[in-house]
């Protein structure tokens, strides 16, 4: 795709911010992102800025990642022009097929597409149940599926916690060996992807600087000695959030009808 001025401007601003914040990046597996041709990056989701960090991980392959993001981000007066300028892919929950088809077209055109198969941020910081979309689009476009794990981003900006943009934090980006999306059902391949991402996340947590995630840390999963919600507790919190959103939407509809 041509005319990448917006994307390169964002990259420049991002690098300046990273330097100012003195983030200690640990990026491994860069060679697993192909230099040419399409690929799906399947990324874990633990913060609101994961796309920035995952995109940074792809820079060694000199690739620009087109992220799939919710439509509301494109509708926003500030972020909308940026998302469109970077040629990211709008995901409309009411027209999921349209978003999927656009992603497949991007992949067939040789683009790298970033997908968060958990769909929403994991409050437990472990890998949630994965949607099959990432596997299905990789299989349809016949491109590699690259598991990608972030760790440390949740300390900056995530659900249920105030933003913390203090300096000197370690951010790890682990890019795994590509998976062939062919040869099994989408469900089975998604389970394989889940296992790969879980193993990679385990390694990332265990190798993270101990002095930055002491026992009891809210950003550390409960199963690793932290105080983050367990997967069961996180699921309940997710359900409560969905209920609040549904109620808010209902009240909004009723308000419009009353006008």
Secondary structure, DSSP 8 states (H G I E B T S, - for coil): ----HHHHHHHHHHHHHHHHHT-EEEEE-GGGS-SSS-EEEEE---STTHHHHHHHHTGGGT--EEEEEEHHHHHSTTHHHHHHHTT-EEE-GGGHHHHHHHHHHHHHTT-EEEE-TT-S--SSSS-----SHHHHHHHHHT-EEEEEEEESGGGTS-TTS-----S--EEEEEE---B---SS-HHHHHHHHHHHHHHHHHHHHHHS-GGGS-TT-TTS-GGGT--S--HHHHHHHHHHHHHHHHHHHHHHHHHHHH-
